[in-house]
Amino acid sequence: MNKYEAMFILNPSLNEEELTKLKSLLSDEIQQNQGKVEGVQDLGKKKLAFVIKKQKDGFYHIINFEANPDSIKTLKDSYLLNEAVLRVLILRREN
């Protein structure tokens, strides 16, 4: 298993309850793919450098996790199907 960091930009129009549900859904997706969540960091709402899906702001959310390399494409594809996720970037950590 390798260590990864996933950064999400989430839709700014979500209310607090929807945002909480979405964040837990993102972590649950990792666990369903035999991954282990090591840490979660919420960076709050920030202005985007450019417009993404007609949005000028977004909620930034980072998840550090361990997972099998074969499950990364599956994770990314499932995240991109969610309309509340504006962008996702998954990087392998060297730790």
For each residue, the residues with C-beta under 8 A, 3 or more apart:
1: 35 36 66 67 68
2: 66 67 68 69 92 93
3: 38 64 65 66 92 93 94 95
4: 64 65 66 67 72 90 91 92 93
5: 62 63 64 65 90 91 93
6: 26 30 62 63 65 75 79 88 89 90 91
7: 60 61 62 88 89 90 91
8: 26 60 61 62 63 79 85 87 88
9: 48 52 58 59 60 85 86 87 88
10: 14 19 22 58 59 60 61 84 85 86
11: 14 53 55 58 59 83 84 85 86
12: 45 55 57 58 59
13: 55
14: 10 11 18 19 22 59 84
15: 18 19
16: 19 20
17: 20 21
18: 14 15 21 22 84
19: 10 14 15 16 22 23 59
20: 16 17 23 24
21: 17 18 24 25
22: 10 14 18 19 25 26 82 84 85
23: 19 20 26 27 40 42 61
24: 20 21 27 28
25: 21 22 28 29 82
26: 6 8 22 23 29 30 61 63 79 85
27: 23 24 30 31 37 40 63
28: 24 25 31 32
29: 25 26 32 33 75 78 79
30: 6 26 27 33 35 36 37 63 65 67 75
31: 27 28 34 35 36 37
32: 28 29
33: 29 30 67 68 71 74 75
34: 31 67 68 71
35: 1 30 31 65 66 67 68 71 75
36: 1 30 31 65 66 67
37: 27 30 31 40 63 64 65
38: 3 64 65 66
39: 63 64
40: 23 27 37 61 62 63 64
41: 61 62 63 64
42: 23 59 60 61 62
43: 46 59 60 61 62
44: 59 60
45: 12 57 58 59 60
46: 43 57 58 59 60
47: 56 57
48: 9 51 52 55 56 57 58
49:
50:
51: 48 54 55 56
52: 9 48 55 58 86 87
53: 11 86
54: 51
55: 11 12 13 48 51 52 58 86
56: 47 48 51
57: 12 45 46 47 48
58: 9 10 11 12 45 46 48 52 55 86 87
59: 9 10 11 12 14 19 42 43 44 45 46
60: 7 8 9 10 42 43 44 45 46
61: 7 8 10 23 26 40 41 42 43
62: 5 6 7 8 40 41 42 43
63: 5 6 8 26 27 30 37 39 40 41
64: 3 4 5 37 38 39 40 41 93
65: 3 4 5 6 30 35 36 37 38
66: 1 2 3 4 35 36 38
67: 1 2 4 30 33 34 35 36 71 72 75
68: 1 2 33 34 35 71
69: 2 72
70: 73 74
71: 33 34 35 67 68 74 75
72: 4 67 69 75 76 90
73: 70 76 77
74: 33 70 71 77 78
75: 6 29 30 33 35 67 71 72 78 79 90
76: 72 73 79 80 88 90
77: 73 74 80 81
78: 29 74 75 81 82
79: 6 8 26 29 75 76 82 85 88
80: 76 77 85 88
81: 77 78
82: 22 25 78 79 85
83: 11
84: 10 11 14 18 22
85: 8 9 10 11 22 26 79 80 82 88
86: 9 10 11 52 53 55 58
87: 8 9 52 58
88: 6 7 8 9 76 79 80 85
89: 6 7
90: 4 5 6 7 72 75 76
91: 4 5 6 7
92: 2 3 4
93: 2 3 4 5 64
94: 3
95: 3
